[in-house]
Amino acid sequence: GTRLAFTALAGQLDVFVTDGITLTNLTASRNPANDSSPAWSPDGTQIAFQSNRDGDFDLYLLDVSTGQIEQITVETTQGKVFDGFPAWSPDGTRIAFSSNVAGQFDVYLLDLSTRATTALTDDAGSNLFPAWSPDGKQIAFQSDRSGIEQVMVVNADGSGERQITEGVPMNGKAGHPAWLPDGRLMYESGVNADLDLFIFGQSLPFIGLSGSLEYDASWK
């Protein structure tokens, strides 16, 4: 890709895009709200992001060429609801996201053609940061259902949910999964403030810098 979408603090959180030369704030002039967690559509024409412009955090789609913004999740539940951390399916037809609409944070799928949502998880823990596998068959996410954050994987149809990082290196927490193009899964793991990046199935860090934090991996 040639463009980078990211979140920056500019009075409030906004979504920016840069090609390495020019920098454009895509959301500031439209609403004085916090806009974050941008995710490009596979064809590069849209960006999904989370925003609290209606009071609660919901998901929105931004058309990159026109600047038009459309709200794609609307909650009727009383109280503060958070819909966030959008992740596009590789075919661009669905978005995985996390929501606490049912009380706890679960992973949901949003069908972009019908706007129907389906719960992919139903657990008392917090299930966050979904990430689609390159072939679209699996979704990895972070969950603390065991008492400490670990990486789970579930099939895109909701079957086969399993924890894959039990006994992770350093015997600590694991989270923020990200798939590599070849289908391997990267995640962050560590104890206390010492986090390194690992590839599932390997016992040594993929990136491990002494005395530093390595996290929020995104492969392009």
LUMZA-349193 format. One record per atom (N, C-alpha, C): atom name; residue in one letter; x, y, z; residue number from 1. Coordinates in Angstrom, 1 decimal, always signed. Example, Ala and Ser with C-alpha at 12.3 -4.5 7.8 and 13.67 -1.06 7.14 Angstrom:
LUMZA-349193
site code X Y Z pos
N A +13.2 -5.7 +7.8 1
CA A +12.3 -4.5 +7.8 1
C A +13.2 -3.3 +7.8 1
N S +12.8 -2.2 +7.1 2
CA S +13.7 -1.1 +7.1 2
C S +12.9 +0.0 +7.9 2
//
This chain:
LUMZA-349193
site code X Y Z pos
N G +0.8 -1.2 +0.0 1
CA G +0.0 +0.0 +0.0 1
C G +0.9 +1.3 +0.0 1
N T +0.3 +2.4 -0.4 2
CA T +1.0 +3.6 -0.4 2
C T +0.4 +4.7 +0.5 2
N R -0.6 +4.4 +1.2 3
CA R -1.2 +5.3 +2.2 3
C R -1.4 +4.7 +3.6 3
N L -1.2 +5.5 +4.6 4
CA L -1.3 +5.1 +5.9 4
C L -2.4 +5.8 +6.6 4
N A -3.3 +5.1 +7.3 5
CA A -4.4 +5.7 +8.1 5
C A -4.0 +5.5 +9.5 5
N F -4.1 +6.6 +10.4 6
CA F -3.8 +6.4 +11.8 6
C F -4.6 +7.4 +12.6 6
N T -4.5 +7.3 +13.9 7
CA T -5.1 +8.2 +14.8 7
C T -4.1 +9.1 +15.5 7
N A -4.5 +10.4 +15.6 8
CA A -3.6 +11.4 +16.2 8
C A -4.4 +12.3 +17.1 8
N L -3.8 +12.9 +18.1 9
CA L -4.5 +13.8 +19.0 9
C L -4.3 +15.2 +18.4 9
N A -5.4 +15.8 +18.0 10
CA A -5.4 +17.2 +17.4 10
C A -6.5 +18.0 +18.1 10
N G -6.4 +18.2 +19.4 11
CA G -7.5 +18.7 +20.2 11
C G -8.4 +17.6 +20.7 11
N Q -8.8 +16.8 +19.7 12
CA Q -9.5 +15.5 +20.0 12
C Q -8.9 +14.5 +19.1 12
N L -9.2 +13.2 +19.3 13
CA L -8.7 +12.2 +18.5 13
C L -9.3 +12.2 +17.1 13
N D -8.5 +12.2 +16.0 14
CA D -9.0 +12.3 +14.7 14
C D -8.3 +11.2 +13.8 14
N V -8.9 +10.9 +12.7 15
CA V -8.3 +10.0 +11.7 15
C V -7.6 +10.7 +10.6 15
N F -6.3 +10.4 +10.5 16
CA F -5.5 +11.0 +9.5 16
C F -5.1 +10.0 +8.4 16
N V -4.7 +10.5 +7.2 17
CA V -4.2 +9.7 +6.1 17
C V -3.0 +10.4 +5.6 17
N T -1.9 +9.7 +5.3 18
CA T -0.7 +10.2 +4.7 18
C T -0.2 +9.3 +3.6 18
N D +0.4 +9.8 +2.6 19
CA D +1.1 +9.0 +1.6 19
C D +2.6 +9.2 +1.7 19
N G +3.0 +9.8 +2.9 20
CA G +4.4 +10.0 +3.1 20
C G +4.9 +11.4 +2.7 20
N I +4.0 +12.1 +2.0 21
CA I +4.3 +13.5 +1.6 21
C I +3.3 +14.5 +2.1 21
N T +2.0 +14.2 +1.9 22
CA T +0.9 +15.0 +2.4 22
C T +0.2 +14.3 +3.5 22
N L -0.3 +15.2 +4.4 23
CA L -1.0 +14.7 +5.6 23
C L -2.4 +15.3 +5.6 23
N T -3.5 +14.5 +5.7 24
CA T -4.8 +14.9 +5.7 24
C T -5.6 +14.5 +6.9 24
N N -6.2 +15.4 +7.6 25
CA N -7.1 +15.0 +8.7 25
C N -8.5 +14.8 +8.1 25
N L -9.0 +13.6 +8.1 26
CA L -10.2 +13.2 +7.5 26
C L -11.5 +13.5 +8.3 26
N T -11.4 +13.6 +9.6 27
CA T -12.6 +13.7 +10.4 27
C T -12.8 +14.9 +11.2 27
N A -11.8 +15.8 +11.4 28
CA A -11.8 +16.9 +12.3 28
C A -12.9 +17.9 +11.9 28
N S -13.1 +18.3 +10.6 29
CA S -14.0 +19.3 +10.2 29
C S -15.5 +18.8 +10.3 29
N R -15.7 +17.5 +10.5 30
CA R -17.0 +17.0 +10.4 30
C R -17.7 +16.9 +11.7 30
N N -16.9 +16.7 +12.8 31
CA N -17.5 +16.6 +14.1 31
C N -16.4 +16.7 +15.2 31
N P -16.7 +17.5 +16.3 32
CA P -15.7 +17.6 +17.3 32
C P -15.7 +16.4 +18.3 32
N A -15.5 +15.2 +17.8 33
CA A -15.6 +14.0 +18.6 33
C A -14.3 +13.3 +18.5 33
N N -14.2 +12.2 +19.3 34
CA N -13.0 +11.3 +19.2 34
C N -13.2 +10.2 +18.2 34
N D -12.4 +10.2 +17.2 35
CA D -12.4 +9.3 +16.1 35
C D -11.1 +8.5 +16.1 35
N S -11.2 +7.1 +16.1 36
CA S -9.9 +6.4 +16.2 36
C S -10.1 +5.0 +15.6 36
N S -9.1 +4.2 +15.7 37
CA S -9.0 +2.8 +15.3 37
C S -9.4 +2.7 +13.8 37
N P -8.7 +3.4 +12.9 38
CA P -9.1 +3.3 +11.5 38
C P -8.6 +2.0 +10.9 38
N A -9.5 +1.5 +10.0 39
CA A -9.2 +0.2 +9.3 39
C A -9.5 +0.4 +7.8 39
N W -8.6 +0.2 +6.9 40
CA W -8.8 +0.3 +5.5 40
C W -9.7 -0.9 +5.0 40
N S -10.6 -0.6 +4.1 41
CA S -11.3 -1.7 +3.3 41
C S -10.3 -2.4 +2.4 41
N P -10.5 -3.6 +2.1 42
CA P -9.5 -4.3 +1.2 42
C P -9.3 -3.6 -0.1 42
N D -10.3 -2.9 -0.7 43
CA D -10.1 -2.3 -2.0 43
C D -9.5 -0.8 -1.8 43
N G -9.4 -0.4 -0.6 44
CA G -8.8 +0.9 -0.3 44
C G -9.7 +2.1 -0.6 44
N T -11.0 +1.9 -0.7 45
CA T -11.9 +3.0 -1.0 45
C T -12.6 +3.5 +0.3 45
N Q -12.6 +2.8 +1.4 46
CA Q -13.3 +3.2 +2.6 46
C Q -12.4 +2.9 +3.8 46
N I -12.7 +3.7 +4.9 47
CA I -12.0 +3.4 +6.1 47
C I -13.1 +3.3 +7.2 47
N A -13.1 +2.2 +7.9 48
CA A -14.0 +2.0 +9.1 48
C A -13.2 +2.6 +10.3 48
N F -14.0 +3.2 +11.2 49
CA F -13.4 +3.7 +12.4 49
C F -14.4 +3.8 +13.5 49
N Q -14.0 +4.0 +14.7 50
CA Q -14.9 +4.2 +15.9 50
C Q -15.0 +5.6 +16.3 50
N S -16.2 +6.1 +16.7 51
CA S -16.3 +7.5 +17.1 51
C S -17.4 +7.6 +18.1 51
N N -17.3 +8.6 +19.0 52
CA N -18.3 +8.9 +20.0 52
C N -19.1 +10.1 +19.6 52
N R -19.2 +10.4 +18.3 53
CA R -20.0 +11.6 +17.9 53
C R -21.4 +11.6 +18.2 53
N D -22.0 +10.4 +18.5 54
CA D -23.4 +10.4 +18.9 54
C D -23.6 +10.2 +20.4 54
N G -22.5 +10.3 +21.2 55
CA G -22.5 +10.0 +22.6 55
C G -21.9 +8.7 +23.0 55
N D -22.3 +7.6 +22.4 56
CA D -21.7 +6.3 +22.6 56
C D -20.7 +6.1 +21.5 56
N F -19.8 +5.2 +21.6 57
CA F -18.9 +4.8 +20.6 57
C F -19.6 +3.8 +19.6 57
N D -19.6 +4.2 +18.3 58
CA D -20.2 +3.4 +17.3 58
C D -19.2 +3.3 +16.1 58
N L -19.5 +2.4 +15.2 59
CA L -18.7 +2.3 +14.0 59
C L -19.2 +3.1 +12.9 59
N Y -18.3 +3.7 +12.1 60
CA Y -18.6 +4.5 +10.9 60
C Y -17.8 +4.1 +9.7 60
N L -18.3 +4.4 +8.6 61
CA L -17.6 +4.2 +7.3 61
C L -17.3 +5.5 +6.7 61
N L -16.1 +5.8 +6.2 62
CA L -15.7 +7.0 +5.6 62
C L -15.3 +6.7 +4.1 62
N D -16.0 +7.3 +3.2 63
CA D -15.6 +7.2 +1.8 63
C D -14.4 +8.1 +1.5 63
N V -13.3 +7.5 +1.2 64
CA V -12.0 +8.2 +1.1 64
C V -12.1 +9.3 +0.0 64
N S -12.8 +9.0 -1.1 65
CA S -12.8 +9.9 -2.3 65
C S -13.7 +11.1 -2.1 65
N T -14.9 +10.8 -1.4 66
CA T -15.9 +11.9 -1.2 66
C T -15.9 +12.5 +0.1 66
N G -15.3 +11.8 +1.1 67
CA G -15.3 +12.3 +2.5 67
C G -16.6 +12.0 +3.2 67
N Q -17.6 +11.4 +2.5 68
CA Q -18.9 +11.1 +3.1 68
C Q -18.7 +10.0 +4.3 68
N I -19.4 +10.3 +5.4 69
CA I -19.3 +9.4 +6.6 69
C I -20.7 +8.8 +6.9 69
N E -20.7 +7.5 +7.1 70
CA E -22.0 +6.8 +7.4 70
C E -21.8 +6.0 +8.6 70
N Q -22.8 +6.1 +9.5 71
CA Q -22.8 +5.4 +10.8 71
C Q -23.4 +4.0 +10.4 71
N I -22.6 +2.9 +10.9 72
CA I -23.0 +1.6 +10.5 72
C I -23.4 +0.7 +11.7 72
N T -23.2 +1.2 +13.0 73
CA T -23.8 +0.5 +14.1 73
C T -24.6 +1.5 +14.9 73
N V -25.8 +1.2 +15.3 74
CA V -26.6 +2.0 +16.1 74
C V -27.2 +1.2 +17.3 74
N E -27.0 +1.6 +18.5 75
CA E -27.4 +0.8 +19.6 75
C E -28.7 +1.5 +20.2 75
N T -29.7 +0.7 +20.6 76
CA T -30.8 +1.2 +21.3 76
C T -30.8 +0.9 +22.8 76
N T -29.8 +0.2 +23.2 77
CA T -29.7 -0.2 +24.7 77
C T -29.4 +1.1 +25.5 77
N Q -30.0 +1.2 +26.6 78
CA Q -29.8 +2.3 +27.5 78
C Q -28.4 +2.2 +28.1 78
N G -27.8 +3.4 +28.3 79
CA G -26.5 +3.4 +28.9 79
C G -25.4 +3.5 +27.9 79
N K -24.1 +3.6 +28.3 80
CA K -23.0 +3.7 +27.4 80
C K -22.6 +2.4 +26.8 80
N V -22.7 +2.4 +25.4 81
CA V -22.3 +1.2 +24.7 81
C V -21.1 +1.5 +23.8 81
N F -20.2 +0.6 +23.8 82
CA F -18.9 +0.8 +23.0 82
C F -18.9 -0.2 +21.9 82
N D -18.9 +0.2 +20.6 83
CA D -18.6 -0.6 +19.4 83
C D -17.3 -0.1 +18.9 83
N G -16.3 -1.0 +18.8 84
CA G -15.0 -0.5 +18.3 84
C G -14.1 -1.6 +17.8 84
N F -12.9 -1.2 +17.5 85
CA F -11.8 -2.1 +17.0 85
C F -12.2 -2.8 +15.7 85
N P -12.7 -2.1 +14.7 86
CA P -13.1 -2.7 +13.4 86
C P -12.0 -3.5 +12.7 86
N A -12.4 -4.6 +12.1 87
CA A -11.4 -5.4 +11.2 87
C A -12.2 -5.9 +10.0 87
N W -11.8 -5.6 +8.8 88
CA W -12.5 -6.0 +7.6 88
C W -12.2 -7.4 +7.3 88
N S -13.2 -8.1 +6.8 89
CA S -12.9 -9.4 +6.2 89
C S -12.1 -9.3 +4.9 89
N P -11.3 -10.2 +4.5 90
CA P -10.5 -10.1 +3.3 90
C P -11.3 -9.8 +2.0 90
N D -12.6 -10.3 +2.0 91
CA D -13.4 -10.0 +0.8 91
C D -14.2 -8.7 +0.9 91
N G -14.1 -8.0 +2.0 92
CA G -14.7 -6.7 +2.1 92
C G -16.2 -6.7 +2.4 92
N T -16.8 -7.9 +2.7 93
CA T -18.2 -8.0 +2.9 93
C T -18.7 -7.9 +4.4 93
N R -17.7 -8.1 +5.3 94
CA R -18.1 -8.1 +6.7 94
C R -17.0 -7.3 +7.5 94
N I -17.4 -6.9 +8.7 95
CA I -16.5 -6.2 +9.6 95
C I -16.6 -6.9 +11.0 95
N A -15.5 -7.4 +11.5 96
CA A -15.5 -7.9 +12.9 96
C A -15.2 -6.7 +13.8 96
N F -15.9 -6.7 +15.0 97
CA F -15.6 -5.6 +15.9 97
C F -16.0 -6.1 +17.3 97
N S -15.6 -5.4 +18.3 98
CA S -15.9 -5.7 +19.7 98
C S -17.0 -4.7 +20.2 98
N S -17.9 -5.3 +21.0 99
CA S -19.0 -4.5 +21.6 99
C S -19.4 -5.0 +23.0 99
N N -19.8 -4.1 +23.8 100
CA N -20.3 -4.4 +25.1 100
C N -21.8 -4.3 +25.2 100
N V -22.5 -4.4 +24.1 101
CA V -23.9 -4.1 +24.0 101
C V -24.7 -5.1 +24.9 101
N A -24.1 -6.3 +25.1 102
CA A -24.8 -7.3 +25.9 102
C A -24.3 -7.3 +27.3 102
N G -23.5 -6.4 +27.7 103
CA G -23.0 -6.3 +29.0 103
C G -21.5 -6.5 +29.2 103
N Q -21.0 -7.5 +28.5 104
CA Q -19.6 -7.8 +28.5 104
C Q -19.1 -7.6 +27.0 104
N F -17.8 -7.5 +26.9 105
CA F -17.3 -7.3 +25.5 105
C F -17.2 -8.6 +24.8 105
N D -17.9 -8.7 +23.7 106
CA D -17.8 -9.8 +22.8 106
C D -17.4 -9.4 +21.4 106
N V -17.0 -10.4 +20.6 107
CA V -16.7 -10.1 +19.2 107
C V -18.0 -10.4 +18.3 107
N Y -18.3 -9.4 +17.5 108
CA Y -19.4 -9.5 +16.6 108
C Y -19.0 -9.4 +15.1 108
N L -19.9 -9.9 +14.2 109
CA L -19.7 -9.7 +12.8 109
C L -20.8 -8.8 +12.3 109
N L -20.5 -7.8 +11.5 110
CA L -21.4 -7.0 +10.8 110
C L -21.4 -7.2 +9.3 110
N D -22.6 -7.7 +8.8 111
CA D -22.7 -7.9 +7.4 111
C D -23.0 -6.5 +6.7 111
N L -22.1 -6.1 +5.8 112
CA L -22.2 -4.7 +5.3 112
C L -23.4 -4.6 +4.3 112
N S -23.9 -5.7 +3.7 113
CA S -25.0 -5.6 +2.8 113
C S -26.3 -5.5 +3.5 113
N T -26.5 -6.1 +4.6 114
CA T -27.7 -6.2 +5.3 114
C T -27.7 -5.4 +6.6 114
N R -26.5 -5.0 +7.1 115
CA R -26.3 -4.3 +8.4 115
C R -26.7 -5.2 +9.6 115
N A -26.8 -6.5 +9.3 116
CA A -27.2 -7.4 +10.4 116
C A -25.9 -7.7 +11.2 116
N T -26.0 -7.9 +12.5 117
CA T -24.9 -8.2 +13.4 117
C T -25.1 -9.6 +14.0 117
N T -24.0 -10.3 +14.1 118
CA T -24.1 -11.7 +14.7 118
C T -23.0 -11.8 +15.8 118
N A -23.3 -12.3 +16.9 119
CA A -22.3 -12.4 +18.0 119
C A -21.5 -13.7 +17.7 119
N L -20.2 -13.4 +17.7 120
CA L -19.2 -14.5 +17.4 120
C L -18.8 -15.2 +18.7 120
N T -18.8 -14.4 +19.8 121
CA T -18.4 -15.0 +21.1 121
C T -19.5 -14.6 +22.1 121
N D -19.6 -15.4 +23.2 122
CA D -20.5 -15.1 +24.3 122
C D -19.9 -15.6 +25.6 122
N D -19.1 -14.7 +26.2 123
CA D -18.3 -15.0 +27.3 123
C D -18.3 -13.9 +28.3 123
N A -18.1 -14.2 +29.6 124
CA A -18.1 -13.2 +30.6 124
C A -16.9 -12.3 +30.6 124
N G -15.8 -12.8 +29.9 125
CA G -14.6 -12.0 +29.9 125
C G -14.7 -10.9 +28.8 125
N S -13.6 -10.2 +28.6 126
CA S -13.6 -9.1 +27.6 126
C S -12.9 -9.7 +26.4 126
N N -13.6 -9.7 +25.2 127
CA N -13.1 -10.3 +24.0 127
C N -12.9 -9.1 +23.0 127
N L -11.6 -8.8 +22.7 128
CA L -11.3 -7.5 +22.1 128
C L -10.3 -7.8 +20.9 128
N F -10.1 -6.7 +20.1 129
CA F -9.1 -6.7 +19.0 129
C F -9.2 -7.8 +18.0 129
N P -10.4 -8.0 +17.4 130
CA P -10.4 -9.1 +16.4 130
C P -9.5 -8.8 +15.2 130
N A -9.0 -9.9 +14.6 131
CA A -8.2 -9.8 +13.4 131
C A -8.5 -11.0 +12.5 131
N W -8.8 -10.7 +11.3 132
CA W -9.1 -11.8 +10.3 132
C W -7.9 -12.4 +9.7 132
N S -7.9 -13.8 +9.6 133
CA S -6.9 -14.5 +8.9 133
C S -6.9 -14.1 +7.4 133
N P -5.8 -14.2 +6.7 134
CA P -5.7 -13.8 +5.3 134
C P -6.7 -14.5 +4.4 134
N D -7.0 -15.8 +4.7 135
CA D -8.0 -16.5 +3.9 135
C D -9.4 -16.3 +4.3 135
N G -9.6 -15.5 +5.4 136
CA G -11.0 -15.2 +5.8 136
C G -11.7 -16.3 +6.6 136
N K -11.0 -17.4 +6.9 137
CA K -11.6 -18.5 +7.6 137
C K -11.6 -18.4 +9.1 137
N Q -10.7 -17.6 +9.7 138
CA Q -10.6 -17.5 +11.1 138
C Q -10.5 -16.1 +11.6 138
N I -10.8 -15.9 +12.8 139
CA I -10.7 -14.6 +13.5 139
C I -9.9 -14.8 +14.8 139
N A -8.8 -14.1 +15.0 140
CA A -8.1 -14.2 +16.2 140
C A -8.6 -13.0 +17.1 140
N F -8.5 -13.1 +18.4 141
CA F -8.9 -12.0 +19.3 141
C F -8.2 -12.2 +20.6 141
N Q -8.3 -11.1 +21.4 142
CA Q -7.7 -11.2 +22.8 142
C Q -8.8 -11.4 +23.8 142
N S -8.6 -12.3 +24.8 143
CA S -9.7 -12.5 +25.8 143
C S -9.0 -12.7 +27.1 143
N D -9.7 -12.2 +28.2 144
CA D -9.2 -12.4 +29.5 144
C D -10.1 -13.4 +30.3 144
N R -10.8 -14.3 +29.6 145
CA R -11.7 -15.2 +30.3 145
C R -11.0 -16.2 +31.2 145
N S -9.7 -16.4 +31.0 146
CA S -9.0 -17.3 +31.9 146
C S -8.4 -16.6 +33.1 146
N G -8.6 -15.3 +33.2 147
CA G -8.1 -14.5 +34.3 147
C G -6.9 -13.6 +33.9 147
N I -6.4 -13.9 +32.7 148
CA I -5.3 -13.1 +32.2 148
C I -5.4 -13.1 +30.6 148
N E -5.0 -12.0 +30.0 149
CA E -5.2 -11.9 +28.6 149
C E -4.5 -13.0 +27.8 149
N Q -5.2 -13.6 +26.9 150
CA Q -4.6 -14.6 +26.0 150
C Q -5.2 -14.5 +24.7 150
N V -4.6 -15.1 +23.7 151
CA V -5.1 -15.1 +22.3 151
C V -6.0 -16.3 +22.0 151
N M -7.2 -16.0 +21.5 152
CA M -8.1 -17.0 +21.1 152
C M -8.3 -17.0 +19.6 152
N V -8.7 -18.1 +19.0 153
CA V -9.0 -18.1 +17.6 153
C V -10.4 -18.8 +17.4 153
N V -11.2 -18.3 +16.5 154
CA V -12.5 -18.9 +16.3 154
C V -12.7 -18.9 +14.8 154
N N -13.4 -19.9 +14.3 155
CA N -13.8 -19.9 +12.9 155
C N -14.8 -18.8 +12.6 155
N A -14.8 -18.4 +11.3 156
CA A -15.6 -17.2 +11.0 156
C A -17.1 -17.5 +11.1 156
N D -17.5 -18.8 +11.1 157
CA D -18.9 -19.2 +11.3 157
C D -19.2 -19.4 +12.8 157
N G -18.3 -19.1 +13.7 158
CA G -18.5 -19.2 +15.1 158
C G -18.1 -20.5 +15.8 158
N S -17.7 -21.5 +15.0 159
CA S -17.3 -22.8 +15.5 159
C S -15.8 -22.8 +15.8 159
N G -15.5 -23.8 +16.6 160
CA G -14.1 -24.1 +16.8 160
C G -13.3 -23.1 +17.7 160
N E -14.0 -22.4 +18.6 161
CA E -13.3 -21.4 +19.4 161
C E -12.3 -22.1 +20.3 161
N R -11.1 -21.5 +20.4 162
CA R -10.0 -22.2 +21.2 162
C R -9.0 -21.1 +21.6 162
N Q -8.4 -21.4 +22.7 163
CA Q -7.3 -20.6 +23.2 163
C Q -6.0 -21.2 +22.6 163
N I -5.1 -20.3 +22.0 164
CA I -3.9 -20.9 +21.4 164
C I -2.6 -20.5 +22.1 164
N T -2.7 -19.6 +23.1 165
CA T -1.4 -19.1 +23.7 165
C T -1.3 -19.6 +25.2 165
N E -1.9 -20.7 +25.6 166
CA E -1.7 -21.2 +26.9 166
C E -0.3 -21.7 +27.1 166
N G +0.4 -21.2 +28.2 167
CA G +1.8 -21.5 +28.3 167
C G +2.7 -20.7 +27.4 167
N V +2.2 -19.5 +27.1 168
CA V +3.0 -18.7 +26.2 168
C V +4.4 -18.4 +26.8 168
N P +5.3 -18.0 +26.0 169
CA P +6.6 -17.6 +26.5 169
C P +6.5 -16.5 +27.6 169
N M +7.4 -16.6 +28.6 170
CA M +7.4 -15.7 +29.7 170
C M +6.3 -15.9 +30.7 170
N N +5.4 -16.9 +30.3 171
CA N +4.2 -17.2 +31.2 171
C N +3.4 -16.0 +31.6 171
N G +3.3 -15.1 +30.7 172
CA G +2.5 -13.9 +30.9 172
C G +1.3 -13.7 +30.1 172
N K +0.8 -12.5 +29.9 173
CA K -0.3 -12.3 +29.1 173
C K +0.0 -12.2 +27.6 173
N A -1.0 -12.4 +26.8 174
CA A -0.8 -12.4 +25.3 174
C A -2.0 -11.7 +24.7 174
N G -1.8 -10.9 +23.7 175
CA G -2.9 -10.2 +23.1 175
C G -2.5 -9.5 +21.8 175
N H -3.5 -8.6 +21.4 176
CA H -3.3 -7.8 +20.2 176
C H -2.8 -8.7 +19.0 176
N P -3.6 -9.7 +18.6 177
CA P -3.1 -10.6 +17.5 177
C P -3.1 -9.8 +16.2 177
N A -2.2 -10.3 +15.3 178
CA A -2.1 -9.7 +13.9 178
C A -1.6 -10.8 +13.0 178
N W -2.3 -11.1 +11.9 179
CA W -1.9 -12.2 +11.0 179
C W -0.9 -11.7 +10.0 179
N L +0.1 -12.5 +9.7 180
CA L +1.0 -12.2 +8.7 180
C L +0.4 -12.7 +7.3 180
N P +0.9 -12.2 +6.2 181
CA P +0.3 -12.6 +4.9 181
C P +0.4 -14.1 +4.6 181
N D +1.4 -14.7 +5.2 182
CA D +1.6 -16.2 +5.0 182
C D +0.7 -17.0 +5.9 182
N G -0.1 -16.4 +6.7 183
CA G -1.1 -17.1 +7.6 183
C G -0.6 -17.4 +9.0 183
N R +0.7 -17.0 +9.3 184
CA R +1.2 -17.1 +10.6 184
C R +0.6 -16.0 +11.5 184
N L +0.5 -16.3 +12.8 185
CA L -0.2 -15.3 +13.7 185
C L +0.9 -14.7 +14.6 185
N M +0.9 -13.4 +14.7 186
CA M +1.8 -12.6 +15.6 186
C M +1.0 -12.1 +16.7 186
N Y +1.6 -12.0 +17.9 187
CA Y +0.9 -11.5 +19.1 187
C Y +2.0 -10.9 +20.0 187
N E +1.5 -10.0 +20.9 188
CA E +2.4 -9.5 +22.0 188
C E +2.2 -10.3 +23.2 188
N S +3.3 -10.5 +23.9 189
CA S +3.3 -11.3 +25.2 189
C S +4.3 -10.8 +26.1 189
N G +4.0 -10.9 +27.4 190
CA G +5.0 -10.5 +28.4 190
C G +4.5 -10.5 +29.8 190
N V +5.3 -10.0 +30.7 191
CA V +4.9 -9.9 +32.1 191
C V +5.1 -8.4 +32.5 191
N N +4.1 -7.9 +33.2 192
CA N +4.2 -6.5 +33.7 192
C N +4.4 -5.6 +32.5 192
N A +5.5 -4.8 +32.5 193
CA A +5.7 -3.8 +31.5 193
C A +6.7 -4.2 +30.4 193
N D +7.0 -5.5 +30.4 194
CA D +8.0 -6.0 +29.4 194
C D +7.2 -6.8 +28.4 194
N L +7.0 -6.2 +27.2 195
CA L +6.2 -6.9 +26.2 195
C L +7.1 -7.1 +25.0 195
N D +7.0 -8.3 +24.4 196
CA D +7.7 -8.6 +23.1 196
C D +6.7 -9.1 +22.1 196
N L +7.1 -9.1 +20.8 197
CA L +6.3 -9.7 +19.8 197
C L +6.7 -11.1 +19.5 197
N F +5.7 -12.0 +19.4 198
CA F +6.0 -13.4 +19.1 198
C F +5.2 -13.8 +17.9 198
N I +5.7 -14.9 +17.2 199
CA I +4.9 -15.6 +16.2 199
C I +4.5 -16.9 +16.8 199
N F +3.2 -17.2 +16.7 200
CA F +2.6 -18.4 +17.3 200
C F +3.4 -19.7 +16.8 200
N G +3.8 -20.5 +17.8 201
CA G +4.5 -21.7 +17.6 201
C G +6.0 -21.5 +17.8 201
N Q +6.5 -20.3 +18.0 202
CA Q +7.9 -20.1 +18.2 202
C Q +8.1 -19.6 +19.7 202
N S +9.1 -20.2 +20.3 203
CA S +9.4 -19.9 +21.7 203
C S +10.2 -18.6 +22.0 203
N L +10.9 -18.1 +21.0 204
CA L +11.7 -16.9 +21.2 204
C L +11.0 -15.8 +20.5 204
N P +11.2 -14.6 +21.0 205
CA P +10.5 -13.4 +20.5 205
C P +10.9 -13.2 +19.0 205
N F +10.0 -12.8 +18.2 206
CA F +10.2 -12.3 +16.8 206
C F +10.9 -11.0 +16.9 206
N I +10.4 -10.1 +17.8 207
CA I +11.1 -8.8 +18.1 207
C I +11.1 -8.7 +19.6 207
N G +12.3 -8.6 +20.2 208
CA G +12.4 -8.5 +21.6 208
C G +13.6 -7.6 +22.0 208
N L +13.3 -6.4 +22.3 209
CA L +14.3 -5.4 +22.6 209
C L +14.4 -5.2 +24.1 209
N S +15.5 -5.4 +24.7 210
CA S +15.7 -5.3 +26.1 210
C S +15.2 -4.0 +26.7 210
N G +14.4 -4.1 +27.7 211
CA G +13.9 -2.9 +28.4 211
C G +13.0 -2.0 +27.7 211
N S +12.3 -2.6 +26.7 212
CA S +11.4 -1.8 +25.9 212
C S +10.0 -2.6 +25.7 212
N L +9.1 -1.8 +25.1 213
CA L +7.8 -2.4 +24.8 213
C L +7.6 -2.5 +23.3 213
N E +7.2 -3.7 +22.8 214
CA E +6.9 -3.9 +21.4 214
C E +5.5 -4.4 +21.3 214
N Y +4.6 -3.7 +20.7 215
CA Y +3.2 -4.0 +20.7 215
C Y +2.4 -3.4 +19.5 215
N D +1.1 -3.7 +19.4 216
CA D +0.2 -3.2 +18.3 216
C D +0.8 -3.4 +16.9 216
N A +1.2 -4.7 +16.6 217
CA A +1.8 -5.0 +15.3 217
C A +0.8 -5.0 +14.2 217
N S +1.1 -4.4 +13.1 218
CA S +0.3 -4.4 +11.9 218
C S +1.1 -4.6 +10.7 218
N W +0.8 -5.7 +9.9 219
CA W +1.7 -6.2 +8.8 219
C W +1.1 -5.7 +7.5 219
N K +1.9 -5.2 +6.7 220
CA K +1.5 -4.7 +5.3 220
C K +2.5 -5.2 +4.3 220
//
